[in-house]
Amino acid sequence: MSKTNFGSALVPRYLSKLFACVALIWSGCASVQLAEDRDAVFSQAVEAHLNEEHTLSAAAANRYIAGSSAEDPRYDRALRILGESTEQLGFSYAASLWFLDVAQARRDPDVVDDAVRGLERIMGEDAFDEATILRGFVATDEVGSLPPEQRGFMYYHQGLNSLRNGLDEWALQQFARIPQGSPYAMRARYVMAVERLTDYKLSETEATLTSILEGDRDGRLPEDLRRDIQRTLARIAFEQGRYRDALAQYQELRKNAVEDPSLLLEMAWSHYYLGEYERALGLLIALDAPAYSSLIAPERFMLEALSLRSICQFEPARNAAVRLRKAYGDALDDLYRGVPLLESESLRRAARLRTGGRGIGEFRVRLETELAMIEDLEDDLGQELSDRLRQIYSEGIVEASRREDAELGKEMAAVSEELLNAEEGVRLILHELGVALLRGRRRPADAPPRMRIEESFGPDQILFVFQGEFWTDELDDLVVTMEDRCID
């Protein structure tokens, strides 16, 4: 396990609500009928918005905006209605652009707060345009006279952006401006604690994070932040060699993060360093579950070979190299043939699944999904709004694809290095196995002392032989029972 890899996701991403419009499609609404008079169509938009008739309010607001300009005193109010209505319909990208227009221009102070709230919702729930919304406005614009909740949101992201750009003092100033009681104040404490890990202040960071958890007596700590804190505490314990403490944190974390396969890999490393090779191998087998097929972690095969080597199971250890080749053979072949990174489809697929490439990839998929939704709702939206949405999404997809290529280039370079390092590590282990055959079945000097796992059985415990079927509630309990062939 790579050490000093703390807090890998400070701002977690959530998968979007892709089918928010299903109920509307099933409702069988007739084609939208819009007023021709500008005052009448504005009133129609307002009334429909109040009645939660989202397609009608969006279509009416769009018609009003098309016939006016930014100097119109009702322009931003219509934009807000258009943003909120399209957000409800599932068009989060278009809605975010309309919210951004209102918030950035600040033409009508009465609706700026609503626009910023809209951006906050979209950033918290859906894959969104980070370059335009986050770096182009939220992390860089003036906060102004927003309400405390929105000020906390803005100052937090501005501080986070400053940290990422090496502006530590500015980040501290921004975090200090977050109003007391804001949920973003706790997030800022977490970020600053993790930042201290760059100076290897493990105990100090651990104390801060523990105090955040213990101080949450009223349950206000956001669940995603709680998971990040627990994971960082587990990694600190691992780094300090307190593998049992690390496992306790991981097991607590697994209760609410069963969908995260990387936790199993980190747990497997902890078991390995405890000498619990059977448990480490069991968790590695769990990673073969179809639900975890998205995990890109070549190191798992090196850990498999290390664990098997440590109990002198030479032939199965050799099979780890075969499994590495089976999983990533196409990508390795492309690397050895000198195929340019961006031209390797196998490396591109792997890069899309990594944390760095996932955000922009999810955003592009989000745009494509929302573009496809227009056809389903076209009769209700009307031709004018449908055409406008198609233009917005067509242009957005082109730009998202361009950014994705740029981001994937970095991720493909990283995954290439990981693949080559893993294969080199496995080859080195295979070489050591060959030497071990000559010197007898002695346990490798660098292998942690084996800790035998004694399975106890009671009336509520049953042992099943694994037959290749993966059940979610059993993945953490898999154990590989193999003979220890080493002669100590």
C-alpha positions as CSV (number, residue, x, y, z in Angstrom):
1,M,0.0,0.0,0.0
2,S,1.4,3.4,-0.9
3,K,2.0,5.4,2.2
4,T,1.3,9.1,2.9
5,N,-1.7,8.9,0.6
6,F,-4.2,10.7,2.8
7,G,-7.5,12.3,2.1
8,S,-7.7,11.3,-1.5
9,A,-11.1,12.9,-2.1
10,L,-11.6,16.2,-0.2
11,V,-14.7,17.1,-2.1
12,P,-16.5,13.8,-2.8
13,R,-18.5,13.4,-6.0
14,Y,-22.1,11.9,-6.1
15,L,-23.7,10.2,-9.0
16,S,-26.5,12.2,-10.6
17,K,-30.2,11.7,-10.7
18,L,-30.4,10.7,-14.3
19,F,-34.1,10.1,-14.7
20,A,-35.7,13.0,-12.8
21,C,-38.2,13.5,-15.6
22,V,-39.7,10.0,-15.7
23,A,-42.9,11.0,-13.9
24,L,-43.4,13.8,-16.4
25,I,-43.0,11.5,-19.3
26,W,-45.6,9.1,-17.8
27,S,-48.0,11.9,-17.1
28,G,-49.0,12.4,-20.7
29,C,-49.1,16.1,-20.7
30,A,-50.2,17.9,-23.8
31,S,-48.0,20.3,-25.8
32,V,-47.2,23.5,-24.0
33,Q,-49.4,26.5,-24.8
34,L,-47.6,29.8,-24.3
35,A,-49.0,33.3,-24.2
36,E,-47.8,35.7,-26.9
37,D,-47.9,38.9,-24.9
38,R,-44.6,39.4,-22.9
39,D,-46.3,40.5,-19.6
40,A,-48.7,37.5,-20.0
41,V,-46.0,35.0,-20.6
42,F,-44.0,36.3,-17.6
43,S,-47.1,35.9,-15.4
44,Q,-47.6,32.4,-16.9
45,A,-44.0,31.5,-16.0
46,V,-44.5,32.7,-12.4
47,E,-47.8,31.0,-11.9
48,A,-46.6,27.7,-13.3
49,H,-43.5,27.9,-11.2
50,L,-45.5,28.4,-8.0
51,N,-47.7,25.4,-9.0
52,E,-44.6,23.3,-9.7
53,E,-45.6,22.9,-13.4
54,H,-42.0,22.7,-14.4
55,T,-42.2,22.2,-18.1
56,L,-44.7,25.1,-18.5
57,S,-42.7,27.5,-16.3
58,A,-39.5,26.7,-18.1
59,A,-41.0,27.1,-21.5
60,A,-42.7,30.4,-20.5
61,A,-39.6,31.8,-18.8
62,N,-37.5,30.9,-21.9
63,R,-39.9,32.7,-24.2
64,Y,-39.8,35.8,-22.0
65,I,-36.0,35.9,-21.9
66,A,-35.8,35.4,-25.7
67,G,-37.7,38.6,-26.2
68,S,-35.9,40.8,-23.6
69,S,-32.4,41.8,-22.6
70,A,-30.3,41.9,-19.5
71,E,-31.4,45.5,-18.8
72,D,-35.0,44.3,-18.3
73,P,-35.7,44.4,-14.5
74,R,-37.5,41.1,-14.7
75,Y,-34.7,39.4,-16.8
76,D,-32.9,37.7,-13.8
77,R,-36.2,36.7,-12.2
78,A,-37.1,34.9,-15.4
79,L,-33.6,33.3,-15.5
80,R,-34.0,32.1,-11.9
81,I,-37.4,30.5,-12.8
82,L,-35.8,28.9,-15.9
83,G,-32.9,27.6,-13.8
84,E,-35.0,26.2,-11.0
85,S,-37.6,24.6,-13.4
86,T,-35.0,22.9,-15.6
87,E,-33.1,21.7,-12.5
88,Q,-36.3,20.0,-11.4
89,L,-36.7,18.4,-14.9
90,G,-33.2,16.9,-14.6
91,F,-31.3,19.4,-16.9
92,S,-28.7,20.2,-14.2
93,Y,-26.1,21.5,-16.7
94,A,-28.4,24.1,-18.4
95,A,-29.7,25.1,-15.0
96,S,-26.2,25.6,-13.6
97,L,-25.4,28.0,-16.5
98,W,-28.5,30.0,-15.9
99,F,-27.9,30.2,-12.1
100,L,-24.3,31.2,-12.9
101,D,-25.5,34.1,-15.2
102,V,-27.7,35.5,-12.3
103,A,-25.1,35.0,-9.6
104,Q,-22.1,36.3,-11.6
105,A,-23.8,39.4,-13.0
106,R,-25.5,40.5,-9.7
107,R,-27.9,42.6,-11.6
108,D,-30.8,41.8,-9.2
109,P,-29.6,41.4,-5.6
110,D,-33.0,39.9,-4.7
111,V,-32.4,36.7,-6.7
112,V,-28.6,36.3,-6.4
113,D,-29.0,34.3,-3.2
114,D,-31.4,31.8,-4.9
115,A,-28.9,31.4,-7.8
116,V,-26.0,30.6,-5.5
117,R,-28.2,28.1,-3.6
118,G,-29.0,26.5,-6.9
119,L,-25.3,26.2,-7.8
120,E,-24.6,24.7,-4.3
121,R,-27.4,22.1,-4.9
122,I,-26.0,21.1,-8.3
123,M,-22.4,20.9,-7.0
124,G,-23.6,18.7,-4.1
125,E,-25.7,16.2,-6.1
126,D,-24.6,16.0,-9.8
127,A,-21.6,15.8,-11.9
128,F,-21.1,19.4,-12.9
129,D,-18.9,21.8,-14.9
130,E,-16.0,22.3,-12.5
131,A,-14.0,24.6,-14.8
132,T,-16.9,27.1,-15.3
133,I,-18.9,26.8,-12.1
134,L,-16.2,26.1,-9.5
135,R,-13.0,27.6,-10.7
136,G,-14.7,30.2,-12.8
137,F,-17.0,31.6,-10.1
138,V,-17.5,29.9,-6.8
139,A,-13.8,29.6,-5.9
140,T,-12.8,33.0,-7.3
141,D,-15.7,35.6,-7.2
142,E,-16.5,38.2,-4.6
143,V,-18.7,36.8,-1.8
144,G,-20.5,40.1,-1.2
145,S,-23.6,40.3,1.0
146,L,-24.8,36.7,0.8
147,P,-26.6,35.0,3.7
148,P,-24.4,33.1,6.2
149,E,-25.1,29.7,4.6
150,Q,-24.0,30.8,1.1
151,R,-21.1,32.7,2.5
152,G,-19.8,29.5,4.2
153,F,-20.2,27.7,0.9
154,M,-18.3,30.3,-1.1
155,Y,-15.5,30.9,1.5
156,Y,-15.0,27.1,1.9
157,H,-14.4,26.5,-1.8
158,Q,-12.3,29.6,-2.2
159,G,-10.1,28.4,0.7
160,L,-9.9,24.9,-0.8
161,N,-9.0,26.3,-4.2
162,S,-6.3,28.5,-2.6
163,L,-4.7,25.4,-0.9
164,R,-4.7,23.5,-4.2
165,N,-2.8,26.4,-5.7
166,G,-0.3,26.7,-2.9
167,L,-1.7,29.8,-1.4
168,D,-1.8,28.6,2.2
169,E,-2.1,32.0,4.0
170,W,-5.0,33.1,1.7
171,A,-6.7,29.7,2.3
172,L,-6.5,30.3,6.1
173,Q,-8.0,33.7,5.7
174,Q,-10.9,32.4,3.7
175,F,-11.6,29.5,6.1
176,A,-11.6,31.9,9.0
177,R,-14.4,33.9,7.3
178,I,-16.8,30.9,7.3
179,P,-19.6,31.7,9.7
180,Q,-19.7,29.7,13.0
181,G,-22.3,27.0,12.8
182,S,-21.9,26.6,9.1
183,P,-21.5,22.9,8.0
184,Y,-18.6,24.1,5.9
185,A,-16.7,25.1,9.1
186,M,-16.2,21.4,9.9
187,R,-15.1,20.7,6.3
188,A,-12.5,23.5,6.6
189,R,-11.2,22.0,9.8
190,Y,-10.8,18.7,8.1
191,V,-9.0,20.2,5.1
192,M,-6.6,22.1,7.3
193,A,-5.9,19.0,9.4
194,V,-5.1,16.9,6.3
195,E,-2.9,19.7,5.0
196,R,-0.7,19.2,8.1
197,L,0.0,15.7,6.9
198,T,2.3,17.2,4.2
199,D,4.7,18.0,7.1
200,Y,4.1,14.4,8.5
201,K,2.3,15.7,11.6
202,L,0.5,12.4,12.1
203,S,-0.4,12.6,15.8
204,E,-1.5,16.2,15.6
205,T,-3.7,15.5,12.7
206,E,-5.2,12.4,14.3
207,A,-6.0,14.4,17.4
208,T,-7.8,17.1,15.4
209,L,-9.8,14.6,13.4
210,T,-10.8,12.6,16.5
211,S,-12.0,15.8,18.2
212,I,-14.2,16.5,15.2
213,L,-15.9,13.1,15.4
214,E,-16.2,13.2,19.2
215,G,-17.6,16.7,19.1
216,D,-20.5,15.8,16.8
217,R,-22.9,15.1,19.6
218,D,-26.0,16.3,17.7
219,G,-25.3,14.3,14.5
220,R,-24.7,17.4,12.3
221,L,-21.5,16.1,10.7
222,P,-22.3,15.3,7.0
223,E,-22.0,11.6,6.2
224,D,-19.5,12.1,3.4
225,L,-17.2,14.1,5.7
226,R,-17.5,11.5,8.4
227,R,-16.3,8.9,5.9
228,D,-13.4,11.0,4.8
229,I,-12.3,11.5,8.4
230,Q,-12.5,7.8,9.2
231,R,-10.5,6.9,6.2
232,T,-7.8,9.4,7.0
233,L,-7.6,8.2,10.5
234,A,-7.3,4.6,9.2
235,R,-4.4,5.7,6.9
236,I,-2.7,7.5,9.7
237,A,-2.9,4.4,11.9
238,F,-1.5,2.3,9.0
239,E,1.3,4.7,8.4
240,Q,2.3,4.5,12.1
241,G,2.2,0.7,12.0
242,R,-0.9,0.4,14.1
243,Y,-2.5,-2.0,11.7
244,R,-5.1,-3.3,14.1
245,D,-6.3,0.2,14.8
246,A,-6.4,0.9,11.0
247,L,-8.6,-2.2,10.5
248,A,-11.0,-1.0,13.2
249,Q,-11.5,2.3,11.4
250,Y,-11.8,0.5,8.0
251,Q,-14.4,-1.9,9.3
252,E,-16.5,1.0,10.8
253,L,-16.2,2.8,7.5
254,R,-17.3,-0.3,5.5
255,K,-20.7,-0.2,7.2
256,N,-21.6,2.9,5.1
257,A,-19.3,2.4,2.1
258,V,-19.8,-1.1,0.9
259,E,-19.6,0.1,-2.7
260,D,-16.0,1.2,-2.3
261,P,-13.6,-1.6,-3.3
262,S,-10.5,0.4,-2.5
263,L,-11.3,0.0,1.2
264,L,-10.9,-3.8,0.8
265,L,-7.5,-3.3,-0.8
266,E,-6.3,-1.1,2.1
267,M,-7.7,-3.6,4.6
268,A,-5.8,-6.4,2.8
269,W,-2.5,-4.5,3.2
270,S,-3.2,-4.1,6.9
271,H,-3.8,-7.8,7.3
272,Y,-0.6,-8.5,5.3
273,Y,1.5,-6.5,7.7
274,L,-0.1,-8.2,10.6
275,G,0.9,-11.6,9.1
276,E,-2.7,-12.5,8.5
277,Y,-2.1,-13.7,5.0
278,E,-5.3,-15.8,4.8
279,R,-7.4,-12.7,5.5
280,A,-5.4,-10.6,3.1
281,L,-5.9,-13.2,0.3
282,G,-9.6,-13.4,1.1
283,L,-10.1,-9.7,0.7
284,L,-8.2,-9.8,-2.6
285,I,-10.5,-12.5,-3.9
286,A,-13.5,-10.3,-2.9
287,L,-12.1,-7.7,-5.3
288,D,-13.0,-10.1,-8.1
289,A,-16.7,-9.5,-7.4
290,P,-18.5,-8.1,-10.5
291,A,-19.6,-5.1,-8.4
292,Y,-16.0,-4.1,-8.0
293,S,-14.9,-4.5,-11.6
294,S,-14.3,-0.7,-11.9
295,L,-11.3,-0.8,-9.5
296,I,-8.1,-0.1,-11.2
297,A,-5.4,-1.2,-8.8
298,P,-2.5,-3.3,-10.3
299,E,-0.8,-3.4,-6.9
300,R,-3.4,-6.0,-5.7
301,F,-1.6,-8.6,-7.8
302,M,1.7,-7.7,-6.2
303,L,0.1,-8.0,-2.7
304,E,-1.3,-11.4,-3.8
305,A,2.1,-12.6,-4.8
306,L,3.7,-11.2,-1.6
307,S,1.1,-13.0,0.6
308,L,1.5,-16.3,-1.1
309,R,5.3,-16.0,-1.1
310,S,5.2,-15.4,2.7
311,I,3.6,-18.9,3.2
312,C,5.9,-20.5,0.6
313,Q,3.0,-21.3,-1.8
314,F,5.3,-20.9,-4.8
315,E,3.0,-22.0,-7.7
316,P,0.0,-19.9,-6.7
317,A,2.4,-16.9,-6.2
318,R,3.5,-17.4,-9.8
319,N,-0.2,-17.3,-10.9
320,A,-0.4,-13.7,-9.6
321,A,1.7,-12.7,-12.6
322,V,-0.7,-14.5,-14.9
323,R,-3.6,-12.8,-13.2
324,L,-1.9,-9.4,-13.7
325,R,-1.4,-10.1,-17.4
326,K,-5.0,-11.3,-17.7
327,A,-6.4,-8.2,-16.2
328,Y,-4.1,-5.6,-17.9
329,G,-2.4,-7.5,-20.7
330,D,-3.8,-5.2,-23.5
331,A,-2.6,-2.1,-21.7
332,L,0.8,-3.5,-21.0
333,D,1.2,-4.6,-24.6
334,D,0.4,-1.1,-25.8
335,L,3.0,0.3,-23.4
336,Y,5.7,-2.1,-24.6
337,R,4.8,-1.5,-28.2
338,G,5.2,2.3,-27.7
339,V,1.5,3.1,-28.6
340,P,1.0,6.8,-27.7
341,L,-1.0,7.0,-24.5
342,L,-4.0,8.9,-26.0
343,E,-4.3,6.2,-28.7
344,S,-4.5,3.3,-26.4
345,E,-8.1,2.4,-25.8
346,S,-7.3,0.0,-22.9
347,L,-5.3,2.6,-21.1
348,R,-8.1,5.2,-21.8
349,R,-10.7,2.8,-20.3
350,A,-8.6,2.4,-17.2
351,A,-7.9,6.1,-16.8
352,R,-11.6,6.9,-16.9
353,L,-12.2,4.7,-13.8
354,R,-9.5,6.5,-11.7
355,T,-10.4,9.2,-9.3
356,G,-8.8,12.0,-11.4
357,G,-10.5,11.0,-14.6
358,R,-13.8,10.0,-13.2
359,G,-15.2,13.5,-12.6
360,I,-14.8,14.9,-16.1
361,G,-16.0,11.5,-17.5
362,E,-19.1,11.5,-15.4
363,F,-19.8,15.1,-16.4
364,R,-19.5,14.2,-20.1
365,V,-21.9,11.3,-19.6
366,R,-24.2,13.6,-17.7
367,L,-24.4,16.0,-20.6
368,E,-25.0,13.2,-23.1
369,T,-27.8,11.8,-20.9
370,E,-29.5,15.2,-20.5
371,L,-29.2,15.8,-24.2
372,A,-31.1,12.5,-24.9
373,M,-33.8,13.6,-22.4
374,I,-34.8,16.5,-24.6
375,E,-36.4,14.3,-27.2
376,D,-38.5,12.6,-24.5
377,L,-39.8,16.0,-23.2
378,E,-39.9,17.9,-26.5
379,D,-43.7,18.0,-26.8
380,D,-44.0,19.4,-23.3
381,L,-41.0,21.8,-23.5
382,G,-42.0,23.2,-26.9
383,Q,-39.7,23.8,-29.9
384,E,-38.1,27.1,-28.7
385,L,-36.8,25.7,-25.4
386,S,-35.9,22.3,-26.9
387,D,-33.8,24.0,-29.6
388,R,-32.1,26.2,-27.0
389,L,-31.3,23.2,-24.8
390,R,-29.9,21.2,-27.7
391,Q,-27.5,24.0,-28.6
392,I,-26.4,24.3,-25.0
393,Y,-25.7,20.6,-24.6
394,S,-24.1,20.2,-28.0
395,E,-21.6,22.9,-27.3
396,G,-21.1,21.6,-23.7
397,I,-20.3,18.0,-24.9
398,V,-17.7,19.3,-27.3
399,E,-15.9,21.3,-24.6
400,A,-16.3,18.4,-22.0
401,S,-14.8,16.0,-24.5
402,R,-11.8,18.3,-25.0
403,R,-11.2,18.7,-21.3
404,E,-11.6,14.9,-20.8
405,D,-8.9,14.2,-23.3
406,A,-6.6,16.6,-21.5
407,E,-7.4,15.1,-18.0
408,L,-7.2,11.5,-19.2
409,G,-3.7,12.2,-20.5
410,K,-2.5,12.8,-17.0
411,E,-4.4,9.8,-15.6
412,M,-3.2,7.5,-18.4
413,A,0.4,8.4,-17.5
414,A,-0.2,7.7,-13.9
415,V,-1.9,4.3,-14.5
416,S,0.9,3.4,-16.9
417,E,3.4,3.9,-14.2
418,E,1.4,1.9,-11.8
419,L,1.1,-1.0,-14.2
420,L,4.8,-1.1,-15.0
421,N,5.7,-0.9,-11.3
422,A,3.3,-3.7,-10.4
423,E,4.6,-5.9,-13.2
424,E,8.2,-5.2,-12.1
425,G,7.3,-6.0,-8.5
426,V,5.6,-9.3,-9.5
427,R,8.6,-10.2,-11.6
428,L,11.0,-9.5,-8.7
429,I,8.9,-11.7,-6.5
430,L,9.0,-14.5,-9.1
431,H,12.8,-14.2,-9.2
432,E,12.9,-14.5,-5.4
433,L,10.7,-17.6,-5.7
434,G,13.2,-19.2,-8.0
435,V,16.0,-18.4,-5.5
436,A,13.8,-19.7,-2.6
437,L,13.5,-23.1,-4.4
438,L,17.2,-23.4,-4.3
439,R,17.6,-22.5,-0.6
440,G,14.6,-24.5,0.7
441,R,11.2,-23.4,2.0
442,R,12.4,-20.8,4.3
443,R,10.1,-17.8,5.0
444,P,11.4,-14.6,3.4
445,A,13.3,-12.4,5.8
446,D,11.2,-9.4,5.1
447,A,7.9,-11.2,5.5
448,P,5.9,-10.3,8.7
449,P,5.6,-13.1,11.2
450,R,2.6,-15.3,10.3
451,M,-0.4,-14.8,12.6
452,R,-2.5,-18.0,12.4
453,I,-6.2,-17.3,12.2
454,E,-8.2,-19.6,14.3
455,E,-11.9,-19.8,13.2
456,S,-14.2,-20.4,16.2
457,F,-17.7,-21.6,15.6
458,G,-20.8,-21.2,17.6
459,P,-24.6,-21.7,17.1
460,D,-24.8,-18.5,15.0
461,Q,-21.7,-19.2,12.9
462,I,-21.5,-21.3,9.7
463,L,-18.6,-21.9,7.4
464,F,-19.3,-22.2,3.7
465,V,-16.9,-23.2,1.0
466,F,-16.5,-20.4,-1.5
467,Q,-17.9,-21.5,-4.9
468,G,-17.3,-18.4,-7.0
469,E,-20.5,-16.6,-6.1
470,F,-20.1,-13.2,-4.5
471,W,-22.6,-11.9,-1.9
472,T,-22.2,-8.4,-0.8
473,D,-22.7,-9.1,2.9
474,E,-20.0,-11.8,2.8
475,L,-17.2,-10.1,1.0
476,D,-15.5,-8.9,4.1
477,D,-15.5,-12.3,5.6
478,L,-13.7,-14.3,2.9
479,V,-10.7,-16.3,4.2
480,V,-8.3,-18.3,2.1
481,T,-7.2,-21.4,4.0
482,M,-3.9,-22.6,2.6
483,E,-1.1,-24.7,4.1
484,D,1.9,-22.8,5.3
485,R,4.7,-24.6,3.6
486,C,7.5,-22.6,5.0
487,I,10.1,-24.2,7.3
488,D,10.9,-21.7,10.0
